[in-house]
Amino acid sequence: MSGGDRRTRRATEQELSLWRAVNSDTVLSRIRAKVQVPDNPDAKPGPLPRIRQVPAVEAPRPFARPAPPVLTRFTPKPVDVEPLRDITPGLDRRTARSLRRGERDPDGRLDLHGMTADRAHSALNRFILDSRTRGHRCVLVITGKGRRYTRPSESGFSMEHSEGVLRRDVPRWLAQPPLSGATVGIYQAHRKHGGDGALYVYLRKAK
């Protein structure tokens, strides 16, 4: 057979049987080495290796925003306005009776309608101190009654009363310095002079 002419020869059946036997033993030995198949097939399998338990990791909680603070509106404590009676502390009987019946006209009056709180406070200070200097004893301060309005509710329309800011704050201002030292008392005005929307302010005598 020449060098350039290569012919293949088919293996004989004996050669194929021998090749299968060799490869079969080799593959089986490899499988046994990896799987660790016991030599005795009837032997009971050994205990399985213990699996280490890894503690569960708690999932991070979602970020929760803090609840916004509850804001409450500050409302100053109202100053009680004394009702006029025949016998009222700070007033003699005759003066108290005449004011209660609306028989005495005030020596001066101040109308705070339409003013802002700051402007009304300044005007009240000037008016009271100036009235006392002039020798006035009883003056009238008109604050207004506040607004009345209706709004729908589940049961229909209900009437509600919104007290005006000046109606609430004027008695408080009169009870604070420098006006507290100039006044004898604050009283509800007669309906002839404004009723719920006005106040009598009785002043001390100027020294």
C-alpha positions as CSV (number, residue, x, y, z in Angstrom):
1,M,0.0,0.0,0.0
2,S,1.5,3.3,-1.1
3,G,1.9,6.3,1.2
4,G,-0.6,8.4,-0.7
5,D,-3.3,5.7,-0.7
6,R,-4.9,5.4,2.7
7,R,-7.6,2.9,2.9
8,T,-9.7,2.4,6.0
9,R,-10.4,-1.0,7.4
10,R,-13.6,-1.9,9.3
11,A,-13.0,-3.3,12.7
12,T,-13.9,-6.9,13.2
13,E,-16.7,-8.0,15.6
14,Q,-14.1,-9.2,18.1
15,E,-12.4,-5.9,18.1
16,L,-15.7,-4.1,18.6
17,S,-16.7,-6.3,21.6
18,L,-13.3,-5.7,23.3
19,W,-13.7,-1.9,22.8
20,R,-17.1,-1.9,24.3
21,A,-16.0,-3.9,27.3
22,V,-13.1,-1.5,28.0
23,N,-15.1,1.6,27.7
24,S,-18.0,0.2,29.8
25,D,-15.7,-0.5,32.7
26,T,-14.1,2.9,32.4
27,V,-17.4,4.8,32.4
28,L,-18.8,2.7,35.3
29,S,-15.7,3.3,37.4
30,R,-16.0,7.0,36.8
31,I,-19.6,7.0,37.8
32,R,-18.9,5.1,40.9
33,A,-16.1,7.5,41.9
34,K,-18.5,10.4,41.6
35,V,-21.6,8.9,43.0
36,Q,-19.9,6.7,45.6
37,V,-21.9,3.7,44.8
38,P,-21.2,1.0,47.5
39,D,-19.6,-2.2,46.4
40,N,-22.4,-4.2,48.0
41,P,-25.7,-3.2,46.4
42,D,-27.7,-4.8,49.2
43,A,-26.1,-2.5,51.9
44,K,-28.3,0.2,53.5
45,P,-27.5,3.7,52.6
46,G,-25.8,5.7,55.3
47,P,-27.3,8.8,56.9
48,L,-27.6,11.8,54.8
49,P,-25.3,14.7,55.7
50,R,-26.9,17.4,57.8
51,I,-27.9,20.5,56.0
52,R,-26.9,23.7,57.8
53,Q,-29.9,25.9,58.3
54,V,-29.2,29.5,57.4
55,P,-31.3,31.9,59.5
56,A,-33.9,33.8,57.4
57,V,-33.0,37.4,56.8
58,E,-35.9,39.7,57.6
59,A,-36.8,41.9,54.7
60,P,-36.2,45.6,55.3
61,R,-39.3,47.4,56.2
62,P,-40.5,50.1,53.9
63,F,-39.6,53.6,55.0
64,A,-42.6,55.1,56.8
65,R,-42.9,58.9,57.0
66,P,-43.8,60.3,60.4
67,A,-47.3,61.5,60.9
68,P,-47.5,65.3,60.5
69,P,-48.0,67.1,63.8
70,V,-51.6,68.1,64.6
71,L,-51.8,71.9,64.6
72,T,-54.3,73.5,66.9
73,R,-55.4,77.0,66.6
74,F,-54.7,79.1,69.6
75,T,-57.7,80.9,70.9
76,P,-57.2,83.3,73.8
77,K,-59.5,82.9,76.8
78,P,-62.3,85.4,76.5
79,V,-62.7,88.0,79.3
80,D,-66.1,87.8,80.9
81,V,-68.3,90.9,80.4
82,E,-70.2,91.6,83.5
83,P,-74.0,92.0,83.2
84,L,-75.4,95.2,84.6
85,R,-77.6,94.9,87.7
86,D,-78.9,97.5,90.1
87,I,-76.1,96.5,92.5
88,T,-72.9,96.1,90.4
89,P,-69.4,96.0,91.9
90,G,-67.5,99.3,91.1
91,L,-70.7,101.3,90.4
92,D,-73.1,103.0,92.7
93,R,-76.7,101.9,92.6
94,R,-78.0,104.9,90.6
95,T,-75.3,104.7,87.9
96,A,-75.8,100.9,87.5
97,R,-79.6,101.3,87.2
98,S,-79.3,104.1,84.6
99,L,-76.9,102.1,82.5
100,R,-78.9,98.9,82.7
101,R,-82.0,100.7,81.6
102,G,-80.2,102.6,78.8
103,E,-81.1,105.9,80.4
104,R,-77.6,107.4,80.4
105,D,-76.0,108.4,77.2
106,P,-72.3,107.6,77.0
107,D,-69.8,110.5,77.2
108,G,-68.1,109.3,74.1
109,R,-68.1,106.4,71.6
110,L,-65.7,104.5,69.4
111,D,-66.8,102.5,66.4
112,L,-64.3,99.7,65.5
113,H,-66.3,98.4,62.5
114,G,-64.1,97.5,59.5
115,M,-60.8,97.8,61.4
116,T,-58.1,95.2,61.5
117,A,-57.1,93.9,64.9
118,D,-53.9,95.9,65.1
119,R,-55.6,99.1,64.1
120,A,-58.5,98.6,66.4
121,H,-56.1,97.9,69.3
122,S,-54.2,101.1,68.8
123,A,-57.5,103.1,68.3
124,L,-58.9,101.6,71.6
125,N,-55.8,102.6,73.6
126,R,-55.9,106.2,72.3
127,F,-59.6,106.5,72.9
128,I,-59.7,105.2,76.4
129,L,-56.7,107.1,77.7
130,D,-57.9,110.3,76.0
131,S,-61.4,109.9,77.3
132,R,-60.1,109.5,80.9
133,T,-57.9,112.7,80.5
134,R,-61.0,114.6,79.4
135,G,-62.9,113.5,82.5
136,H,-65.3,111.1,80.8
137,R,-66.7,108.4,83.0
138,C,-68.8,106.2,80.7
139,V,-67.8,105.5,77.1
140,L,-69.3,103.2,74.5
141,V,-67.1,100.9,72.4
142,I,-68.9,99.3,69.3
143,T,-67.3,96.0,68.3
144,G,-70.1,94.4,66.2
145,K,-71.8,91.1,66.8
146,G,-69.8,89.0,64.5
147,R,-71.1,87.2,61.4
148,R,-74.1,84.9,61.2
149,Y,-74.2,82.4,58.4
150,T,-75.8,79.2,57.3
151,R,-74.1,76.2,55.8
152,P,-75.5,72.8,54.6
153,S,-75.3,69.8,56.9
154,E,-76.5,66.2,56.8
155,S,-79.8,67.2,58.3
156,G,-80.3,70.3,56.2
157,F,-79.3,73.9,56.9
158,S,-78.1,74.8,60.4
159,M,-77.6,78.3,61.7
160,E,-74.2,78.9,63.2
161,H,-72.7,82.0,64.9
162,S,-69.2,83.2,64.3
163,E,-68.0,85.5,67.0
164,G,-66.1,88.5,65.6
165,V,-62.5,88.9,66.4
166,L,-63.0,92.4,67.9
167,R,-66.0,91.2,70.0
168,R,-63.7,88.6,71.5
169,D,-60.5,90.7,71.8
170,V,-61.7,94.1,73.0
171,P,-62.6,92.9,76.5
172,R,-59.2,91.2,76.8
173,W,-57.4,94.4,75.7
174,L,-59.3,96.5,78.2
175,A,-58.3,94.0,81.0
176,Q,-54.6,94.4,80.2
177,P,-52.2,97.3,80.8
178,P,-52.3,100.2,80.1
179,L,-56.1,100.2,79.9
180,S,-56.7,98.0,83.0
181,G,-55.6,100.8,85.3
182,A,-57.9,103.3,83.6
183,T,-61.2,101.3,83.8
184,V,-63.6,100.4,86.6
185,G,-65.4,97.7,84.7
186,I,-66.7,96.5,81.3
187,Y,-70.4,95.9,80.9
188,Q,-72.9,94.8,78.3
189,A,-74.5,97.7,76.5
190,H,-78.2,98.3,76.4
191,R,-79.9,97.4,73.2
192,K,-80.5,101.1,72.7
193,H,-76.8,101.5,72.3
194,G,-76.0,98.4,70.4
195,G,-76.8,95.5,72.7
196,D,-74.5,92.5,72.0
197,G,-72.4,94.4,69.6
198,A,-71.3,97.1,72.0
199,L,-69.8,97.6,75.5
200,Y,-70.0,100.2,78.2
201,V,-66.6,101.0,79.6
202,Y,-66.7,102.8,82.9
203,L,-63.6,104.8,83.6
204,R,-61.8,105.8,86.7
205,K,-61.4,109.4,87.6
206,A,-58.3,111.0,86.4
207,K,-55.9,112.0,89.1
